[in-house]
Amino acid sequence: MKRSTVLKITGEFTIFRAIELKQALLSDPPPLEVDLSGVTEIDTAGVQLLMLAKKEALAAQRELHLVAHSSAVIEVFDLLNVGEYFDDLMVMDARSKSHSRSPNES
């Protein structure tokens, strides 16, 4: 049986979903990538869970990459200045980027 290597998180990544998302992030076997393109809202509880997952991955000497950051994720990562902690390029999903632009931007 092939294990899933990508965990796609959609909707809110907040304290209200903390237990559900913690189980998914710290599952055995754990994901190798976390796709954040569908995250519509993230709070400090969500950031803390991502930091815990990254810490656990480093302790186990395995990789964990965050990919396709939504505009909501990038905004909070920038606000909290935690992007470097994850050591991943923060690349916004193209669909999220097109939706987050104002009509006056080119």
Short mmCIF file of the C-alpha atoms (twelve columns), coordinates in Angstrom:
data_MODEL
# 
_entry.id   MODEL 
# 
loop_
_atom_site.group_PDB 
_atom_site.id 
_atom_site.type_symbol 
_atom_site.label_atom_id 
_atom_site.label_alt_id 
_atom_site.label_comp_id 
_atom_site.label_asym_id 
_atom_site.label_seq_id 
_atom_site.Cartn_x 
_atom_site.Cartn_y 
_atom_site.Cartn_z 
_atom_site.pdbx_PDB_model_num 
ATOM 1   C CA . MET A 1   0.000   0.000  0.000   1 
ATOM 2   C CA . LYS A 2   1.439   3.334  -1.073  1 
ATOM 3   C CA . ARG A 3   1.395   6.047  1.549   1 
ATOM 4   C CA . SER A 4   0.261   9.563  0.798   1 
ATOM 5   C CA . THR A 5   3.162   11.965 0.812   1 
ATOM 6   C CA . VAL A 6   1.151   15.188 0.454   1 
ATOM 7   C CA . LEU A 7   -1.286  16.588 3.005   1 
ATOM 8   C CA . LYS A 8   -3.539  19.231 1.444   1 
ATOM 9   C CA . ILE A 9   -5.102  21.552 3.994   1 
ATOM 10  C CA . THR A 10  -8.199  23.453 2.924   1 
ATOM 11  C CA . GLY A 11  -10.395 25.983 4.648   1 
ATOM 12  C CA . GLU A 12  -9.571  27.360 8.070   1 
ATOM 13  C CA . PHE A 13  -6.326  26.335 9.740   1 
ATOM 14  C CA . THR A 14  -7.232  27.707 13.144  1 
ATOM 15  C CA . ILE A 15  -7.560  26.690 16.764  1 
ATOM 16  C CA . PHE A 16  -11.031 25.331 15.991  1 
ATOM 17  C CA . ARG A 17  -9.488  22.598 13.780  1 
ATOM 18  C CA . ALA A 18  -6.319  22.107 15.830  1 
ATOM 19  C CA . ILE A 19  -6.960  18.533 16.995  1 
ATOM 20  C CA . GLU A 20  -8.012  17.295 13.549  1 
ATOM 21  C CA . LEU A 21  -5.059  18.930 11.817  1 
ATOM 22  C CA . LYS A 22  -2.568  17.884 14.509  1 
ATOM 23  C CA . GLN A 23  -3.513  14.248 13.965  1 
ATOM 24  C CA . ALA A 24  -3.057  14.629 10.212  1 
ATOM 25  C CA . LEU A 25  0.276   16.492 10.487  1 
ATOM 26  C CA . LEU A 26  1.775   14.094 13.030  1 
ATOM 27  C CA . SER A 27  0.336   10.888 11.564  1 
ATOM 28  C CA . ASP A 28  2.391   7.765  11.079  1 
ATOM 29  C CA . PRO A 29  3.667   7.761  8.416   1 
ATOM 30  C CA . PRO A 30  3.887   11.558 8.324   1 
ATOM 31  C CA . PRO A 31  3.403   13.630 5.180   1 
ATOM 32  C CA . LEU A 32  6.465   14.806 3.258   1 
ATOM 33  C CA . GLU A 33  4.694   17.901 1.922   1 
ATOM 34  C CA . VAL A 34  1.933   20.118 3.240   1 
ATOM 35  C CA . ASP A 35  -0.005  21.886 0.472   1 
ATOM 36  C CA . LEU A 36  -1.304  25.175 1.871   1 
ATOM 37  C CA . SER A 37  -2.965  26.459 -1.314  1 
ATOM 38  C CA . GLY A 38  -6.477  25.896 0.046   1 
ATOM 39  C CA . VAL A 39  -5.964  27.603 3.420   1 
ATOM 40  C CA . THR A 40  -8.410  30.502 3.696   1 
ATOM 41  C CA . GLU A 41  -7.465  31.543 7.238   1 
ATOM 42  C CA . ILE A 42  -4.608  30.672 9.588   1 
ATOM 43  C CA . ASP A 43  -4.022  31.789 13.165  1 
ATOM 44  C CA . THR A 44  -1.175  31.313 15.625  1 
ATOM 45  C CA . ALA A 45  -2.477  27.852 16.536  1 
ATOM 46  C CA . GLY A 46  -2.089  26.853 12.882  1 
ATOM 47  C CA . VAL A 47  1.392   28.319 12.724  1 
ATOM 48  C CA . GLN A 48  2.348   26.523 15.944  1 
ATOM 49  C CA . LEU A 49  1.149   23.200 14.504  1 
ATOM 50  C CA . LEU A 50  3.235   23.706 11.393  1 
ATOM 51  C CA . MET A 51  6.233   24.571 13.573  1 
ATOM 52  C CA . LEU A 52  5.673   21.427 15.679  1 
ATOM 53  C CA . ALA A 53  5.428   19.275 12.549  1 
ATOM 54  C CA . LYS A 54  8.676   20.788 11.226  1 
ATOM 55  C CA . LYS A 55  10.385  20.250 14.610  1 
ATOM 56  C CA . GLU A 56  9.262   16.607 14.693  1 
ATOM 57  C CA . ALA A 57  10.490  16.083 11.131  1 
ATOM 58  C CA . LEU A 58  13.902  17.534 11.954  1 
ATOM 59  C CA . ALA A 59  14.153  15.395 15.105  1 
ATOM 60  C CA . ALA A 60  13.370  12.294 13.035  1 
ATOM 61  C CA . GLN A 61  15.871  13.382 10.356  1 
ATOM 62  C CA . ARG A 62  13.256  13.501 7.648   1 
ATOM 63  C CA . GLU A 63  12.028  16.245 5.398   1 
ATOM 64  C CA . LEU A 64  8.812   18.211 5.580   1 
ATOM 65  C CA . HIS A 65  8.109   20.894 2.978   1 
ATOM 66  C CA . LEU A 66  5.375   23.498 2.900   1 
ATOM 67  C CA . VAL A 67  4.203   24.158 -0.657  1 
ATOM 68  C CA . ALA A 68  1.764   26.385 -2.570  1 
ATOM 69  C CA . HIS A 69  1.235   28.929 0.206   1 
ATOM 70  C CA . SER A 70  -2.115  30.718 0.006   1 
ATOM 71  C CA . SER A 71  -2.219  34.492 0.373   1 
ATOM 72  C CA . ALA A 72  -3.641  34.031 3.901   1 
ATOM 73  C CA . VAL A 73  -0.637  31.907 4.907   1 
ATOM 74  C CA . ILE A 74  1.890   34.299 3.393   1 
ATOM 75  C CA . GLU A 75  0.260   37.250 5.134   1 
ATOM 76  C CA . VAL A 76  0.470   35.598 8.566   1 
ATOM 77  C CA . PHE A 77  3.981   34.215 7.987   1 
ATOM 78  C CA . ASP A 78  5.115   37.730 7.022   1 
ATOM 79  C CA . LEU A 79  3.364   39.277 10.028  1 
ATOM 80  C CA . LEU A 80  4.965   36.795 12.448  1 
ATOM 81  C CA . ASN A 81  8.284   36.673 10.549  1 
ATOM 82  C CA . VAL A 82  8.379   32.840 10.622  1 
ATOM 83  C CA . GLY A 83  9.025   32.064 6.968   1 
ATOM 84  C CA . GLU A 84  12.706  31.316 7.558   1 
ATOM 85  C CA . TYR A 85  11.874  28.772 10.263  1 
ATOM 86  C CA . PHE A 86  10.414  26.432 7.667   1 
ATOM 87  C CA . ASP A 87  13.377  26.784 5.291   1 
ATOM 88  C CA . ASP A 88  11.058  26.540 2.279   1 
ATOM 89  C CA . LEU A 89  10.460  28.984 -0.518  1 
ATOM 90  C CA . MET A 90  7.150   30.686 0.086   1 
ATOM 91  C CA . VAL A 91  5.552   30.304 -3.295  1 
ATOM 92  C CA . MET A 92  1.987   31.409 -3.497  1 
ATOM 93  C CA . ASP A 93  -0.321  29.154 -5.447  1 
ATOM 94  C CA . ALA A 94  -1.043  30.852 -8.793  1 
ATOM 95  C CA . ARG A 95  -4.817  30.565 -8.319  1 
ATOM 96  C CA . SER A 96  -4.630  32.274 -4.908  1 
ATOM 97  C CA . LYS A 97  -2.371  34.973 -6.278  1 
ATOM 98  C CA . SER A 98  -4.763  35.846 -9.089  1 
ATOM 99  C CA . HIS A 99  -7.683  36.089 -6.639  1 
ATOM 100 C CA . SER A 100 -5.779  38.265 -4.169  1 
ATOM 101 C CA . ARG A 101 -4.812  40.990 -6.648  1 
ATOM 102 C CA . SER A 102 -6.719  44.205 -6.695  1 
ATOM 103 C CA . PRO A 103 -8.071  45.401 -10.049 1 
ATOM 104 C CA . ASN A 104 -5.504  48.247 -10.081 1 
ATOM 105 C CA . GLU A 105 -2.482  45.889 -9.933  1 
ATOM 106 C CA . SER A 106 -0.834  44.849 -13.173 1 
# 
